[in-house]
Amino acid sequence: MDHGTDTDEHFIREAEKIAVALGRMFPGLCEVVLHDLRDPQHAIRAIENNLSGRQVGDSATELGLARIADPQYPGVIQNYPNRFPDGRPAKSTSIGIKNAAGEYIAALCLNLDVSVLSPVTLALSNLVATDTEPRDQPLETLRNRNARELRRTVEALSAQRGGTPRSLSREGKKALVRQLHQDGYFDSRDAAQAIADLLGVSRATVYNYTK
């Protein structure tokens, strides 16, 4: 072996460690294959988490051959649709590895079995799905909207009585609370406390005013 070949072999051995580690990170899901593009007829140097049925020593893929033929071929082909030999759909990524001379000497390929994930994805989508039927107002803003509406109503009713919510007489506050109760503003769980805060009285007083 000359020095260049020695260095190439070192790169491929380092890549082999990465292939094994990645495959073991995703057992049953992601096949990781290291191709030695210096020997296209026996390119597969390592295959971890074997999902395709290929073996070490098998030949390079068409993509691998394309890299050998063209040093300008893209270094990374990311997330492209693929299929295993038995027809299962896969999502693949191929990473070309060049030596110091700029020649492709290896390719690290990841093949994710999406047929395993699709039912899981569907189940999770159903689990987190929310009701998509149209509503009068979004649920997440309902509480804030009700609070704003209540404040505007209390201020408007107070103005009709010639004052601010806190400046009204006891009888004025009592009449205002009764009107709010009649108009359905107490349907909200937090309404009594909100009205009490606006009028400057206790929650118990607000309930007494409704009687």
Steps between C-alpha positions, in 0.01 A plus 500: 500500500626848416447789739185620322337158512596476866323827573193395300477180701524701821206720390289197420575334834396818681180512293435136590484595869244767419290252298490247782414764762220653291345162425500402866341832591188412300449122522223366279452838334808617313742294294847652467728385219861598435610461138868479409492666159858392424364150434156545338446129436535428872413843635306425819757527774258502793124465542343566837139430593448312173154568358566443130650149510827609342833368621855623553678463165194579285542745212447876501164660421437718195545805717839368616608439141394853408722639775797295379452636148457864600700676775261796461203283603319655804663406827169448679170380354254557783164339580416352159224240454625146461383139532636186660519191273171368644318822408489670839533878466814662636638848551869507410800726537834440329820671613804488276845488659794642304871452557757778506527484120129580463397152384198318640631198687196409710131570555304477822133422433209513743172329410211570736212251492201734483254210476564440871454866589190577294251320734670663799473841337132444426432388858680804643317734261168361619611526861593869484224604258255763622142562397505671160132595492447877468439689823367847574834588654834324554520309828844631589377862501161436659603591852680820400217603271240445771705703746533793257131486411403494866719799581358704211145411607560596864659830396213577258232422761682711757523792257124479446468548876729800493820354642781250481455141628667575833330838552145365482289498814416174671158501335655581162742209529219272611285595200799454264577152640137394466498610137822307429351195666182535296702535179688174565843635592520271803510191280880522501667348806725802558237766432406576862862568599560711189189711573603535864844629394346750258255634762750497785293269721538143623383197309256420780348848462451444128310176574287683759413764239355231274240397759 
